């Protein structure tokens, strides 16, 4: 998921969207290093996305990451 988000941040021409994505995902590395469950990290990301009104974009990124993960698992 982080790979998808970092690519989106780098590729976007919309500075506001890059800032929103950075805000939504900035706690993910700390959650991973602290050993939080993926579900807890995802719930926090979704809650932050809801507060920033970008749920659709984040859901699309989760879908893309899931498809990529499933494809790599084949």
Buried (B, 14 or more C-beta within 10 A) or exposed (E): BEEBBEEBBEEBEEEEBBEBBEBBBEBBEEBEEEEBEEEEBBEBBBEBBEEBEBBEBBEEBBEBBEEEEEEEEE
